[in-house]
Every structure is written in structure tokens, then in C-alpha cells.
Amino acid sequence: MSQEEKLEAVIGRLKEMGYRITSQRRLLLRLILESEYSSCKEIYFAAKKIDGRVGIATVYRTIQLLEDMELIRKRWSYEVKESREKE
């Protein structure tokens, strides 16, 4: 599955659950797909370089939401889970 397909799959799940797809959420998802980050702070600093309006609370809330929905997981770094992947 390509990165774009993964992004669209995650966005689709968020929409199904009634969540808005903001530009900041889309940015955070793209960052997670494109690089490895070991903390929310690393994601925040990368996002802040691209969009100065991104707040640290937005990053923590978004990451927590994605983890709670089991759309991402943290191993050594955050990564988008493959659909139907078993632990």
C-alpha cells in the first residue's frame, strides 16, 4: 500500500467515525507517513516548521486519537498501521 493510499485509508476511517479532517490533522498524518518520529515533540517541531499555527496540544490530541482508534502505533517511532494488521 502506497503512502497516499495509507493516508486516504486513515482519513476515511476518521470520517467514518465523524471526525473532521483539518489541514493540521492531514499535515500530521503526512509527517508520520514520510518520516520516523520517536515522540510527539519531534512531530510537533517538524509540523511547526511547515505550519506555524500547529500547537503542541493539537499534536498530542491527534496522536492520542489515532492511537485510540488503532490507526497508528508507536514502536520505536510512530507509524500508520496497515489495515487488518494483527499485532
Rosetta constraint file for C-alpha pairs under 8 A:
AtomPair CA 1 CA 5 HARMONIC 6.04 0.50
AtomPair CA 1 CA 6 HARMONIC 6.47 0.50
AtomPair CA 2 CA 6 HARMONIC 6.23 0.50
AtomPair CA 3 CA 7 HARMONIC 6.09 0.50
AtomPair CA 3 CA 33 HARMONIC 6.34 0.50
AtomPair CA 3 CA 34 HARMONIC 7.74 0.50
AtomPair CA 4 CA 8 HARMONIC 6.18 0.50
AtomPair CA 5 CA 9 HARMONIC 6.05 0.50
AtomPair CA 6 CA 10 HARMONIC 6.25 0.50
AtomPair CA 6 CA 80 HARMONIC 7.32 0.50
AtomPair CA 6 CA 82 HARMONIC 7.51 0.50
AtomPair CA 7 CA 11 HARMONIC 6.15 0.50
AtomPair CA 7 CA 29 HARMONIC 6.78 0.50
AtomPair CA 7 CA 30 HARMONIC 7.05 0.50
AtomPair CA 7 CA 33 HARMONIC 7.66 0.50
AtomPair CA 8 CA 12 HARMONIC 5.92 0.50
AtomPair CA 9 CA 13 HARMONIC 6.33 0.50
AtomPair CA 10 CA 14 HARMONIC 6.27 0.50
AtomPair CA 10 CA 71 HARMONIC 6.59 0.50
AtomPair CA 11 CA 15 HARMONIC 6.17 0.50
AtomPair CA 11 CA 21 HARMONIC 6.97 0.50
AtomPair CA 11 CA 26 HARMONIC 7.96 0.50
AtomPair CA 12 CA 16 HARMONIC 6.14 0.50
AtomPair CA 13 CA 17 HARMONIC 6.32 0.50
AtomPair CA 14 CA 18 HARMONIC 6.40 0.50
AtomPair CA 14 CA 19 HARMONIC 5.23 0.50
AtomPair CA 14 CA 20 HARMONIC 7.35 0.50
AtomPair CA 14 CA 21 HARMONIC 7.45 0.50
AtomPair CA 15 CA 19 HARMONIC 5.27 0.50
AtomPair CA 15 CA 20 HARMONIC 6.56 0.50
AtomPair CA 15 CA 21 HARMONIC 7.21 0.50
AtomPair CA 21 CA 25 HARMONIC 6.21 0.50
AtomPair CA 21 CA 26 HARMONIC 6.68 0.50
AtomPair CA 22 CA 26 HARMONIC 6.26 0.50
AtomPair CA 23 CA 27 HARMONIC 6.05 0.50
AtomPair CA 24 CA 28 HARMONIC 6.17 0.50
AtomPair CA 24 CA 54 HARMONIC 6.64 0.50
AtomPair CA 25 CA 29 HARMONIC 6.17 0.50
AtomPair CA 25 CA 62 HARMONIC 6.86 0.50
AtomPair CA 26 CA 30 HARMONIC 6.19 0.50
AtomPair CA 27 CA 31 HARMONIC 6.22 0.50
AtomPair CA 27 CA 47 HARMONIC 7.05 0.50
AtomPair CA 28 CA 32 HARMONIC 6.27 0.50
AtomPair CA 28 CA 43 HARMONIC 7.28 0.50
AtomPair CA 28 CA 47 HARMONIC 6.73 0.50
AtomPair CA 28 CA 59 HARMONIC 7.42 0.50
AtomPair CA 29 CA 33 HARMONIC 6.22 0.50
AtomPair CA 30 CA 34 HARMONIC 6.06 0.50
AtomPair CA 31 CA 35 HARMONIC 6.04 0.50
AtomPair CA 31 CA 43 HARMONIC 7.22 0.50
AtomPair CA 31 CA 46 HARMONIC 7.67 0.50
AtomPair CA 31 CA 47 HARMONIC 7.44 0.50
AtomPair CA 32 CA 36 HARMONIC 6.50 0.50
AtomPair CA 32 CA 37 HARMONIC 7.05 0.50
AtomPair CA 32 CA 43 HARMONIC 7.62 0.50
AtomPair CA 32 CA 78 HARMONIC 6.40 0.50
AtomPair CA 32 CA 79 HARMONIC 6.03 0.50
AtomPair CA 32 CA 80 HARMONIC 7.13 0.50
AtomPair CA 33 CA 79 HARMONIC 6.52 0.50
AtomPair CA 33 CA 80 HARMONIC 6.55 0.50
AtomPair CA 36 CA 77 HARMONIC 5.47 0.50
AtomPair CA 36 CA 78 HARMONIC 6.45 0.50
AtomPair CA 36 CA 79 HARMONIC 7.35 0.50
AtomPair CA 37 CA 42 HARMONIC 5.98 0.50
AtomPair CA 37 CA 43 HARMONIC 6.24 0.50
AtomPair CA 37 CA 77 HARMONIC 4.91 0.50
AtomPair CA 37 CA 78 HARMONIC 5.85 0.50
AtomPair CA 38 CA 42 HARMONIC 6.88 0.50
AtomPair CA 38 CA 74 HARMONIC 7.81 0.50
AtomPair CA 38 CA 76 HARMONIC 6.06 0.50
AtomPair CA 38 CA 77 HARMONIC 4.19 0.50
AtomPair CA 38 CA 78 HARMONIC 6.37 0.50
AtomPair CA 39 CA 43 HARMONIC 6.63 0.50
AtomPair CA 39 CA 77 HARMONIC 7.20 0.50
AtomPair CA 39 CA 78 HARMONIC 7.71 0.50
AtomPair CA 40 CA 44 HARMONIC 6.01 0.50
AtomPair CA 40 CA 59 HARMONIC 6.50 0.50
AtomPair CA 40 CA 60 HARMONIC 6.25 0.50
AtomPair CA 40 CA 63 HARMONIC 7.43 0.50
AtomPair CA 41 CA 45 HARMONIC 6.18 0.50
AtomPair CA 41 CA 56 HARMONIC 7.40 0.50
AtomPair CA 42 CA 46 HARMONIC 6.28 0.50
AtomPair CA 43 CA 47 HARMONIC 6.04 0.50
AtomPair CA 43 CA 59 HARMONIC 7.37 0.50
AtomPair CA 44 CA 48 HARMONIC 5.92 0.50
AtomPair CA 44 CA 54 HARMONIC 7.46 0.50
AtomPair CA 44 CA 55 HARMONIC 7.40 0.50
AtomPair CA 44 CA 56 HARMONIC 5.95 0.50
AtomPair CA 44 CA 59 HARMONIC 6.13 0.50
AtomPair CA 45 CA 49 HARMONIC 6.44 0.50
AtomPair CA 46 CA 50 HARMONIC 6.93 0.50
AtomPair CA 47 CA 51 HARMONIC 5.97 0.50
AtomPair CA 47 CA 52 HARMONIC 7.67 0.50
AtomPair CA 47 CA 54 HARMONIC 6.67 0.50
AtomPair CA 48 CA 52 HARMONIC 4.75 0.50
AtomPair CA 48 CA 53 HARMONIC 7.05 0.50
AtomPair CA 48 CA 54 HARMONIC 5.76 0.50
AtomPair CA 48 CA 55 HARMONIC 7.78 0.50
AtomPair CA 54 CA 58 HARMONIC 6.75 0.50
AtomPair CA 54 CA 59 HARMONIC 7.59 0.50
AtomPair CA 55 CA 59 HARMONIC 6.61 0.50
AtomPair CA 56 CA 60 HARMONIC 6.34 0.50
AtomPair CA 57 CA 61 HARMONIC 6.01 0.50
AtomPair CA 58 CA 62 HARMONIC 5.92 0.50
AtomPair CA 59 CA 63 HARMONIC 6.02 0.50
AtomPair CA 60 CA 64 HARMONIC 6.04 0.50
AtomPair CA 61 CA 65 HARMONIC 6.06 0.50
AtomPair CA 62 CA 66 HARMONIC 6.16 0.50
AtomPair CA 63 CA 67 HARMONIC 6.10 0.50
AtomPair CA 64 CA 68 HARMONIC 5.98 0.50
AtomPair CA 65 CA 69 HARMONIC 6.14 0.50
AtomPair CA 66 CA 70 HARMONIC 6.11 0.50
AtomPair CA 66 CA 71 HARMONIC 5.17 0.50
AtomPair CA 66 CA 72 HARMONIC 5.64 0.50
AtomPair CA 67 CA 71 HARMONIC 5.94 0.50
AtomPair CA 67 CA 72 HARMONIC 5.21 0.50
AtomPair CA 67 CA 73 HARMONIC 5.83 0.50
AtomPair CA 70 CA 81 HARMONIC 7.56 0.50
AtomPair CA 71 CA 80 HARMONIC 6.04 0.50
AtomPair CA 71 CA 81 HARMONIC 5.60 0.50
AtomPair CA 72 CA 78 HARMONIC 6.66 0.50
AtomPair CA 72 CA 79 HARMONIC 5.53 0.50
AtomPair CA 72 CA 80 HARMONIC 4.38 0.50
AtomPair CA 72 CA 81 HARMONIC 5.13 0.50
AtomPair CA 73 CA 78 HARMONIC 5.72 0.50
AtomPair CA 73 CA 79 HARMONIC 5.88 0.50
AtomPair CA 73 CA 80 HARMONIC 6.74 0.50
AtomPair CA 73 CA 81 HARMONIC 6.68 0.50
AtomPair CA 74 CA 78 HARMONIC 4.41 0.50
AtomPair CA 74 CA 79 HARMONIC 6.52 0.50
AtomPair CA 75 CA 79 HARMONIC 7.92 0.50
AtomPair CA 81 CA 85 HARMONIC 6.90 0.50
